[in-house]
Amino acid sequence: MAGLPKQADVVIIGQGGIVGASVAHHLIEQGWSNIVGLDKSAIPTDIGSTSHASDFCYMTSHDKMSCYTTVYSRKFYELLGHYSRVGGMEVARVGDDERMAELERKVGSGKAFGTNVSLIMPAEAKQRFPLLDERIIQGALWDPDAGLVVPRSQRVAGELIERAVAGGKLQTFANTPALSIDVQNGRVCGVETRKGYIATSVVVLSAGIWGPPIAEMAGAMLPLMPFEHPLMFFGPYDEFAGTGKEIGYPLFRDQGNSSYMRDTGDPRTSEGGKLEWGYYEQARPRLVYARDIAEPNEARMSPSMRDLDIEQVMSAYERAIEIMPILADLGWDEKNSFNGLMSITGDGASLLGESPETRGLWFGEAVWVKDGPGMGKVLADWMTTGRAEIDPCGIDIARFYPVQKTPHYVYGRAYEVARKIYDPAVHPREPFASGRDLRRGPFWPREKELGGYFMEAAGWERAHGYAANEHLLETYGERVPERAAEWDARHFWRVSNAEHLKLSDDVGMINLSHFAIFDVSGADAESLLEYLSVAKVGGKTPIGKGVYTHFLDAEAGVHSDLTIIRLDDACYRVVCGGDTGHRDLVWIRRMAEQRGAHIHIEDRTDTLATLGLWGPNARRVLQTLADDPQGLDDDRFPFATAREIRVRGMPVWAFRISYVGEHGWELYMPFSYGLSIWDLLFEAGVTPVGIETYANSRRLEKSLRLQNVDLLTEYNLYEAGLARPKVKPADFHGKAAYLAQRERERQPAYLCTMVMRDNVDAHGVARYPVGQWPIIDPDTGEVPVDEIGRRSYASSIVYGPSIGCNIVLAYLPWQYAQEGRELVLEYFGRHYPIRVEAVGCVALYDPDNARLKSPAPDTTSGAVDPARRRA
C-alpha cells in the first residue's frame, strides 16, 4: 500500500460513503486530480449510513433542488447498471383525506419540477402491489421511475472509488480517521492523521453522522443530528425464488403510518428472501449526539446500527398489518433488525457549500442515497465553477445564522424535522415550535400586547397580523374573503388583508427589524461594492443616495438583491432581507478576500431596529412628530434618499423608500429608542400592520420579486425584468455574461405577472392557492418548458385584496410571455384559468389611481425603483 502523500489538492473525509464517492467522481469529471480520500472505517464504508441504507429512490418532493438531484441520481445509477426501476407507490388510507390531498399536491410538484407521477385507483394499486389490501386505501400515487439501487449503494460507492483510484486521480486510506484539521488564519492548511500530515487547502467533509465533531476540529459548526430509524425484516419470503431479482414488487409507502416496505427479491441474492419494513418514529424520535456513537469494536453490528426493541414500533406495526396482512404471517428476524442511524438537519435540507467560518472547508452532508450522485455533482460544480445548474440557496450551509447552529437550537429543530419526515402534510407555511423567541426587535412587547400572530424567519419573530386589528374587518370585511378551504386558510389570518387595506387608505407601520444591515467601510469599500453590484453605487453617487441592486454569480445568475446606501465617501450601508442576509454577508466577505480588499464590516442587524411607515398619510403623521417637519417635504427629502432626522429629539435614520408601493419611509433607530418611537406613532393613530402585507400581498400587487423564490441563479436579470437600461462602464462580477445576455434577440423565458380569472373549485368553494404549483398550457395539457429545459411553475402566489383576485408570478417561455395569454394553474388536481397581465416588473396596482393597470416601470439607472425592493 502506498504511503500517505504529503500534499493533496483536496482531501475528502468520509470517502467510503455514497456521497464521498460521488464527490470524488464528479470532481475528477471537472478536471480535479491528486485527491486523497480518508475514512475511519473500510472503503467503501462498512459502518456508515450507506452500509445499511434501504436505497429507495422516489423522484418527487416539494423542493425543486431535491427533484433535480434525485432524477440526476436515478439516471446516474441506471448508466452504471445499478438501478432497478420497479416503480413506487404511496397510498392514502380510507378516511385519511389529508393524505389523499397530499398525494394530489405531490403530483402538482412533480409536474412543476419535472418528475413523472400520477394518481391511481385502489384496484390498480393492488394489481401493481399484490400484497396490499386495497380495501384499506382510497387511492395512491404512482411513480414509474422510482426504484432501488442494486445490489446496494455501498457497491456503487465501491465501484466509483475503484475507478477513480485506477485512473490515478484518487488515493484512498481506509481505517484512517482525521485526527485534526489544521486551520491557520481562517483557512484550511492540512489534515493530520495517525499515518501523517497531508498539506491541502481544500477539505470536503462527507462523514455523515460523524460530521459535527469533525467540523468542530476546523472551527466550524455543522447543524446536523444523527437519529435512529427502525428497520425490520420479515421472512422467509420466497415469492421471487429463482428469478435472480434483487427486488420484485414496486416500492411501497404508507406515510400515513410513517412507514414503508419492499421485498428483497430472490432468496439467493445477497439479502433476498425477506420483506423489509421501515418506520420513522413520529411521537418521540430518538436523536443521538455524534460524540455518543459507539466505536466499531463496541457495537454488535456496526456503530450506525443499534439494537431495536419491537415495542418501540408495535403500534405502527399493528397498523401495517391492516394494510399488508402478510406481515402477520411472516416471522420477525430479530437478529438482523435494527435502528439505523441517519442524519437530520435543522430544516430538513442537505448541507452543502463552503463553511462560513473556515475557508477551504466544504460540506457534503445530510444527503439521502436517492440524492447522492446528484448532490455530488452539485458540490463538484460549485467547488470548480462557483455555481451549480440549480440555485443551491436552499442547501447552502451559509443559509444559517450563527444562532441557528447552536446545539440547543439544532437539537430542537432536528427533533421536529424527524417527526415530520413522513408527516401526512407539512404545510408550506408550517411554523416551527422550537427555536422560537430568539431574535425579537424592541417592538415585540407591543406586538405581543396587540395579539400578534407570530411566524419566524431567520430566527426573528415576525407578526403577520394583530388580533387587536380584528375590528378592521367591520370596515373591510366585504373585500377580505373568508377562506373556506382549511388548507388555504392554515397559518393565514384574515385580519392581515384588512390591515393591508387600512395601510392603503391611511397609514400603517410594519416591523422590519429582521432586516440584515451591514455597514461596509474602508479604503476599498467603494471599489468592492461597485464590483459586486450591477448598478452604480460608487463614483458620483451622492451621499445619502439609496440604490437597489443585485449581486450576480459568474454566469450572471441572480445571487442577491439588496439595497446599498452611501453613508460617506468610504462607507456604505448594505440592507438585505433577513432570510438571505447571512448568505449575502458571506458573499461580501469572500469576494473581499478574493480581491484583497481592505474593508471593515460592522453588523448593525442587532443594534438598528426598523419600522416601515407607509400610506397616503405617512408624511403628515411623521411631520407632526419630527423636530423639523419641513425637512420631510417632497422637494427637501426626495425619493430614494436617506438621512438622519430627529423625532421628539430621538435619532432616526430615515430612508425614503417603499416595498409596498405607498409613500413613506423605512425608519431605522437604535434598539434603545425603538419602543418610544413605536409608541409615538401608535398614539398618533398609525395602525400596526403585519408582515403578511409587506412580504406577500402588497409585494405581488406591485409585482415585486423575492430572492431565492422568484430570483434565482438559474435565471438572469433580463428574464426577471430587472435589467438596467444601461450597463455601467465599471467592471462588475458576472459582467461578461450579463453583456452576452443583453445581446440576445430574446431571452429564453420572462417572469410574468398573472391573475386567476376564476378560483372556484368543482365543489363551489373559492380557493386561495398556497405554495408552488405547475402552469399548464390549456391547448396541450402540458407544462411549458423553455428552450433550455426550465419548467413553468408559480414561484409566488397570493391573494391581492386591493385588486380582489389571486396573483401569480411565474417564468414563462418567451413564446408564452404575452399580455393577455390564457393559461391554467393546477392546484390540487383542479385547473383554474389564469391570464398574463404583465411581462416584466410591472405593478398591477397603482395606489395613486387605485386600479388595475400596467404602468411602465421606473428604470432610472442608479436609483431605487419604487416598484422593486427586497423582502
N, C-alpha and C positions, 0 to 999 in steps of 0.2 A: 504493500500500500504506500502510495506517495505521501511524503511528509506534508505537514501543514504549510501552505505558502505564506510568505512574509507579507504579501500585498495582494489586494483584490480590488477590482473596480466596484464590486458590490458584494456584500455578504448577506445571505438570506438565512435568518434564524427561524427554524421551523420548516426546514426544507422537505421533510418527509410527508407532509400532508398534501391534499389536492390543491390547496391554494399556493403553497410554496412551490410545488412542481409546476403549476400553471404560470406563475410569475416568472420563473426561470425560463420556461419555454417561450413565453411571449417577449421577454427581454432579448433573448437570442434572436428572435424574429426581427426585432427592432435594431439589431446590429451590436448588441452588447456581447462582451466576452469576458474572460477572466472573472467568472462568477464562482464564489465559494458558498456552498450550502452546508449549514450546520443543523444537527438535530440531537436532542438529548436521548433519543431512542434509535431504533433501526430506521433505515431509509429504504423503501417507504416506511412510514410510521407503523409501529405495532402497538402504540399506546394512545395516539391522538384520536380526536373525534372521527377522522377519516377512516380509521381502522374498524369502526363499528357502525358507521352511518348506514341508514336504511337505503340511501342512494336514490330516493324518489326524485323525479323531475316533473313537476307540474309547471305549465308555461305561464299561467296568468296570475297577476296580482293587481292591486290598485295603484301600483307605482311603475312609472314608465321605465326607470332605470332597471328595476328588477325584471321586467318583461324583456328588456333588451339583453341583459346578461344571461337570463335563462334560455332564451331562444338561441343565442350565440353558443352557449354551453351544450345544448342539445345537438346542434349541428356539429360541434367540435367532437363530441363523443361519438356521433354517428360516423364521422370521417375516419375515426380511429378504429371503427368496428366494435365499439364497446357500448352500444346502446340498443336496448330492446324497446321499440316503440309499440307498446301494447295498449296504449291509451290509459286514461284515468277518469274516474268519476267522483263527484261529490254529491251527496244526497241531502235532501231535506225531508225530515220525518213528517208524518201526518200530524197536523196541529202546530207545527213549527213554521208558521208563516213568515217569521222574521228571517229564518234561514233560507226559505224559498226566495224571498225578496233579495237576500244577499247573493244568491246564485244568479238572479237576473242582473244585479249590479255587476257581478264579475263578468258576465257576458258583455256588458257595456264596456268594461275596462279592456276586455280582450279586443273588441272592435277598435277602441280608441288607440290602443298601444300595439296592435299588430299580432295578436295571437288568435287561435282558431277554435274557440269554444262555443258551445251551443247547449240549449236545454233539451232534455229528452224525458219521455214519459216513463212511469214505473215499469211497464211491460218491456220496453226496450232496455232499461237498466238491468232487469232480470235476465234478459237474453244475453247481454254482454257479460254479466257477472252472476252466474247461476247460483252461487252460494247465498245470494240476497233473498230475503223475504220481502217481496215487493209490496205486500200489503201494509208494511210499516212506513213506506215513503209516499210522498205526494209528487215528487219529481226529482230530477238530478241534472247536474251539469256534466257534459261530456267533453273531454279534452283529447282529441285524437292523437295529438303529438306528445302527450305525456308518456313517460316510460321509466325504465330502470337502467342505471349504469351497470353494465355487466362485464365480467363477473362481479367486480367491485370497483369503486372509485380508488380504493387503495392500489389495485392493479394498474389503473390508468396512471396514477401518480408515479408508480414504479417505472412504467414504460417511458413516460416523459423524461424522467430523470436519467434513465439509461441512455436514451437518445442524446440528451444534452451532454452527458459525460463522454459518450462515444464520439461526439463531434468536437471534443476538445474545448468546449466553451464553459463547462461546469466541472468543478471538483467538489465531491461531497464527503462529509465526515460524520458518520453515524456515531452515536453514543458520545457526542462531543458538545455538551451544553456550553452556551455563552456564560462565562463567569462574571463578566462585566463589559460594559460598553464605554470606551474611552471618549469622553466629550471634553473638548477644550474650546473656551470662548464661544460656547453655544453651538459648536459644530462637532459632528461625529468625526473621530480620527482613527478609530480602530476597535477591534473586538478582542478580548482576552479569553482564552480557553486554557484548559489544563494541558493542552498539547502545544500551546504557544500563542503568540500575539499576531493578529492579522491587521496590517495597516489598511484602512479603507476610508473613504469619505462618504460612502453610502451603505446604509443598512436597511434591509427590508425585514420587518417583523411580521411573521405569519405563523406564530406559535399557538394560535387559538386560545384554549382555556388557560394556557400558561403565559399569555401575553402581558397582563398588567405588571407583574413583578419585573419582567424583563424591560418593559418600558421605563419603569422607575429607575433602573440602572442608568438610563440615559437622561434622567431628569424630566421625563415626560409622563403625562397622565393618560391612561387608556380607559375610557368609561365602559367597561365590559365586566360581566359577571358570568362565571360558569353556573349552570343549573342542571338538575337531574331530569332525565327523560326516560320514563319506564318503557321497556321494550320486552315483550313476552313472546314465547314461541310455543306452538301447539302442534301435536302430531302423534304418531306419524300420519302424513297425508300423501298418498301415492297416486293422486289423480293424473299426474303428468309423468308417471314412471315410463321409462323407455323413450321419451321424447327428446331428451338431451337439453330441454329448455331450462334456463335459469329462472324464468317466470312464465306462467301460462295464462292467467287471468289479468285483466286490467288492474291498475292501482285503484284503491278504494278509500275514500274519506267519508267519515261520519262526523263532521266537525261540530254538529250539534251535541255530540257526545265527546268532543275533544279527542277523537281517536282516528286511526287509520289501520288498514290491513292490506296484506299482499300474500300471495303464495311464494314459496321459494323454489318452485319448479321440480324437476326430476330428482328423486332421492339420490341418484348417482352423482349429481353435481355437488360442488363444494359445500353448500349449505342447504341442499334441497330436502324435499320431503316433509315440509312443515308449512304452517301458516304463521306469519309474523304479524303481531298486533302491537301497535304503539299508542301511547297515551300521553297527553300533556296535562299536567295537573293544574286545574283552574282554581281550586279553592285555596290551596296552600302550596304553591310551587316551592321546590327546595333549592335555594340558591347556595352556592358554595364559594368561599374565598379561595382564590388560586393558591394562596400560601398553605391552605389546608388539604390540598390534593396529595394523595399518598405517592410515595416514590415507587418505582417499578417493583422493587423487591419486597414491598409491604402489601401489595394488592393481590387479591385472589386471582383475578383475571387480568386486569390492567388498571393503571391509575385512573383512567377515564371511564371505568366500568365498575359501578358499585352494586352491592347486593340489593335485591329487590324483595320487598315483603308484599305478598299478594293482597294483604289488607289495604295497602295504600291505593290499590286500583280496583278493589272489589265492586264498588258502586258502579263505576264505568264499565267494568267487565260484565256485570249483570245486564246492563243496558245494551251492551254489544251483542249479547246472546239473543236479545229480542230481534235484532235486525239480521244477525248472522247465526242461526241456531247451531250450526256445525261446531261452533266454539265450545258448546256444552258437551259435545260428544268426544272431542279430542282431549288427550291428556296434556297437562301443562308441563313443559320442560323446565322444571325449576332450576336445574343446574346451569343452563345456558341463558336463562332470562336475567335481565339486569337493568339497572338505572345507568344510562349512558350520559356522560357529561357533554354539554354543548355550550356555546357562547350566546349570550343575550346582551344587548346594549341598552342604554338609557332611553333610546327612542325606537328600538327595534330594527334600525337600519345598520348596514355594514359600516366599518370604519376603514376608510382608505385615505391616502394622501400623506403629505409630509407633515410631521409633527410641528405644531405651532411653537413648541418650546425648544426643539432641538433640530437644527438644520442637518439634513442628510439622513434623518431617521424617517423611514417611510413605513406605513402600516398597510397590511392586507389582512384584516381581522374581522371576525364575526361574519363569515361567509358560509352559506349553505353549499352543499355539494352541487345542487342544481345550478348554482351561480359561479362555481369555482373557475372554470376556464374563462367565462365572460369577465369576471372581476379581475382575473389575471391579466387579461388584455387591457382592461380599463387602466389598471395600475401601470402596466408597462408603457402604454401610450402616454400616460400622464408624466411618468418619470423621464420619458425620452423627448417628447414634444411640448410638454407643458399643458396638454389638454387631452380630452377624450372625445369620442364621437358624440356621446350624450353628456350633457352638463352634469358633473358629479356633485353638485351642490348638496344633494340630499345624503351623500355618503362621505363627504369631506370631513375629516376629523376636525378641521378648523371651524366647523359649524357650531361647536360648543364653546361657550364662555367658560372661564376657569371654574366658576361656581357650579357649573353643570357637570364637572368632572371630579367633584369631591366624593369620597367613599360613601357617605350617608346618602347623598343625592342619587348616586348611581345605583346603590342597592334598592332604594325605594322605587325608582323608575323602572329598573330591570325587573323587579318583582311584579309590577303592574303589567309590563310588556309580556312577561312569561305567562301571566294569567290569560292574556288575550291572544296568544298565538293562534288558537283555534276558536276564538270568540265568534259567536254567531254573526255579529255585525258591528264592527267598530266604526262608529260614525266619523266622517271626515273632520268634524268639529269636536270630537270627543276630548274632554279635558282630562288631564292627569290629576289624581288626588294627592300624590306625593310631590315633594319638591316645590311646595307652594309657599307663598308669603316670604320668598327670599329677597326679592327686589321690589320695594314699594316706594314710589315717589312721595314727596311731602304732602300731596293732596289726598293720599289714601285714607286717612281718618275721616275726612269729609265725605269721600266717596262711600265709605262703609256706612256712615250715618244715613246717607241717601239711599241705601239699599242697592248698592252696585251689584250688577250681575257680572262677576269676575271670571275672566278666562286668563290664561297665562301664555306668554310668548317670551322666549329667551330668558326665562326666569322672572320676568316682570308681570305683576298683577295688573290686568287691564280691564276696566269696566266696559262692557259692551252696551250697557244701558243702566237706567236707575229706576228702582221701584217708585221713588218719590215723584217721578215724572209720569206715572200712570194716568194722572188727570189730563195729560195732553191728549189722550185718546178720546176724551169728550169733544175736543175740537177737531182732531184729525182722524178720528176713527173710521170715517167713511172712505178715507184714502189709504187706510192701512188694512189690508185684507187679513182675515183670520186664516191660519194655515191648518186646514182640516186634516191633512196627511201628517201623521205623527213624525215620520222621518224628516219631512221638510221643516217641521217646527222644532225639532230636537235641538237644544242648545242655541235657540234663537228666541229673542224676547221682542214681542210685538211693539213694545214701547220704543225700541230703537228707531223704528221708522217714523214714529211720531216726533221724536227728538230731531230727526233729520229734517222734517218739515218745519219744525219750530225754528231751527237754526236758519233756514232759508227765509223765513218770514221776519225774523227779528235778529237775535244774536245768541250764539252759543259758545261754550268753551269746552275744549277736549284735552284731556290729559295725554300729553305726548312724551312723558318722561322716559319712555322706553327708547327714545332716540339714542343712537350711539354717536357720541360727539368727541372729536379728536382735534386738538389744536396742534397744527404742524408748523414748526418754526425752524429757523436756522439759515445758514448761508445758501443751502441748496434746496430749501423748501419750494421756492417758486419753480425752479427748473425741474424738480422731481414731479410735482403735481401737474405741471404743464405737459410733461412726458406721459404721465398716466392718463390724462384727460383728453377726450375727443374735442371738447370745447376749449376755447381760450380762457384760461383762468389767470394767467400772468400778464407780462408786458404792460400795456397801458390800462389794464383792468383797474378801475379806481378802488380805493379803499372803501369798504362798506358795500361793495357790489357782490351780489349772490349769483352764482352760475350753476344751473342744472347741467350735469354732465354724466358721462359714462366712462368706465374703465373697460377696455377691450382685452381679450386674450390675443395671442399672436396671429390668429386667423380672423380677427375682428369679430369674434363672437362676443355677446354682451355679458361681461363678467359682473359688473356692478353698475347700479345707478344711484346717484347721490348728489348732494349739493355742496359746493365749495364757496365760502365767503372770504373775501380778502379782508383781514383784520388790520394788516400793516404791510409795509414793503416786503417783509420777510416772515410773515405769519399769516396762516390761513386756518379757518375753521372748516372742518370736514364733518358733515352731518349725514349719517346713514340710517337706514331703517334698523330697528332693533334686531330683527331676525337675521339680517345679513351683516350686521356691524362687525362681528368678530372676524369673519372671513375677509371683510374689507380691510380691517386693521392689519391682519396677517399679510395680505397682498401688498399694502403700502410698505410695511417693514421689509418684506422680501425684495421688493423692487428697489427700495433704497439701498439695501445691502448689495444687490446685484450691480447697481450703478455707482457704488461708492459714495453715495450722497451723505452729506453731513447735515443731519436734521435732528430735531428733538420732537417727540410726540408726547403730548400731555393728554391723557384720557380724562375728559370732563364729564363723562356719562353719569357718574355717580355724584357729581357736585353741582351740575346745572339741571334744574327742573324745567320742563317745557309745557306751556299751555298754548293751544291753538285758540285764538279769539277771532271768530268769523261770523259773518252775516251782514245784512244791509245796515244794521245799527252798530257795527263793531267800532267804527271810528268815533261815533257820537259818545258811546259809553266810555271808551278809553280816554277821550278828551276830558270827560268830567272828573277823571281821577289823576290825569297826568299833570305834573308840575308846569309843563309848557304845552298847553293844549294846541296852540297854533303850530307847533312843531310837527304835529301829526297831519296837517293839511296835505292834500294830494300833491301840490306842487313843491312842498318842502320835504316830503317823505315819499319819494317815488317808489313804484313797484320794484321788487327785486333788490331792494337796498336794506341795509341793516345799520343800526347804531344804538348806543345806549341812551335810554330815556330814564326819567325818574317818575315813579308812581307813588305819590304821597311820601316822597323822599327816598323811597326804596329803589335800588338799582335794578333795571330791567334792560336786557339786551333784546331789542325788538327787531324782528326780521319781517318785512312786509312781503308775504308770500302766501300762497293758498294751495292746498291739496284738495279742497272741497269746492273750488270754483266760486266761492263767495269772497267778498272783500274782507281784509283783516290782516292779522299778524300772527306769527309764532313769537311768543314771549318767553324768553329764557331768563332764569333768575337763579341765584344761589338757593340751595335747598332751604337754608335758614329763613328765607323770605317767602317760601312757597305758600304756606298756609295763609299768611297775611294777604298776599296778592289774590289767592282764591277767594277769601272772604270778602275782600273789597269788591271784586267782580260779582260775586253772588248777591251781595247786598244791593248792588247797582242793577240787579234784575237779569243778569246773564244766566241763561239756562245751562246747566251741566249736560253735556251730550256724550254718549258713549262712543267707544272706538269703532263700533259697527258702522256708524255713519262715515267715519273717516276712511277706514280701511276697505270697506266693501260697497255700501250702497251709493254714496256720493262719488266714490272713485270710479265706478263703472258708468254712472251717469255722465261723468266727464271723460270717459274712455281712457282712463289712466292705466298705465301698465305697472305690474308688480314684479320686482326682481325675484328670480327663482321660480316664478309661476308663469308669467307672460313673457318675461325677458330671460332668455337662456343663452348659453354659449353656442348652441346649435343654430341659432338664428342671429341675423345681423340687424343693425340699426335701420337700414333701408327697409327691410321686411317689417320691422316693428313700427315704422312710421316716425322714427325719432332721429333720422339723419339730419345733420346740419345743412343749411342751404349752401354754405361754402365750407371748403376744407381749409383749416388754418395752415399757414406756411410752416409753423414749427413741427418738428417730428413728434410723434406720439406712438405709444405701443400699439401695434396692430395696424399702423397707417398704410403699409403697402397693401395688405389685404383689403382694407377699407377702400382704398383708391380703386383696386381691381373690382370690388363690388359696385362701386359707383359707375364704372364704365359699362356695366351690363345694360343691354337693351331693356331688360326687365329682371326682376327678382323671381326666384322660384316660387315664393309664397309671400303673402301680405297678411298682417294682423288686421282683422276686420272686427267692427262692432256690429252686432246683430241684435234684433229684438224677437222675442217669441210672439207670434201673432195669435196664438191660441194656446192656452195652458190647461185646458180642462180635459181630464182623462176619460176613459170609457165608462167610468162609474159616476161621472158628473162632478168629480172633485177637482178643484183648481189646484195645480201643482206649482211648487216653487223650488226648482231643482237645486240640489246641493252636490258639490263635487265636480269631477271632470268626466265628461260624457262624450260619446262619439258624435260627430257631424256626419250626416248621411246625404248623399245625392239622391233625391227622390226618383230620378229617372233610371238609375242603375241599382239602387238599393245598397250601394257600396260606400265606404268611407273614401272621400277624395284623398289622393296621395300625390304629393308634388314630385317633380322630376328627379329629386334626389332622395326620394323614399320616405319623406316625413308625412305622417298622417295628420288629418284634421280632427281636432277634439276641442271641446270647450275648456280652455285653460282657466277662465274665470267666468262665473255666472252668479247673478244676484238680482233680486227684485229692486227696481228703482222707484221709490214712492213719488218722486216729483213728476215722472212721466207715466207712471201707472202700468208698467209691464216688466217682464224679466229681460235682463240684458246679458248678452253673451259675448265674450271675446274669444276669437279662435283664429289661428293661422289657416288661410285657405290657399290652395294653388292659384297661381296668377289667373288661370282661366276662369276661376270661380269668384275672384275678388272684384266684384262689380256691384255697385249700389243697385238695390232692387232685386238682386239674385235671391231666389227662393230655395231654401234648403230645409233640412229636417234635423232636429235634435232628438236623439234617442235617450229616453230616461226610463229606467226600469222596464225595458222592453217595449215601451209605447213610443210612438213617433209624434212629435209636435212641430208644427211649421214655424220656421224662423226666416227672417229676411235680413239681408245685408243693408244696413243703414249708412255705414261709413267705412271707407277703406283708408287705413292710416289713423293717426291720432287726431280724431275729430270728435268733439263733445256732442252728445245727444241733447244735453240740457244747458241752456244759457240762462243764468239767473237773472240777467237784466231783462230778458224777454219772457222768461218763464214758459218756454215752449220747446217742443221737439224741433231740433234744427241741426244743420251740418255746417258750421262755420269753418272758414279756413283757419288752420292753426297758426299761432304766432311762432315763427321760427327765427326770430331775431338772433343772430349769432352772438354768443356770449351772454345772453340774458336767460333768465329762467322763464320758460313758457308757463303761463298761468294754468294751462291745461295739462301740465306734466309735473309730477312731483312724486317723491318716494313715499312708500307706506312704511 
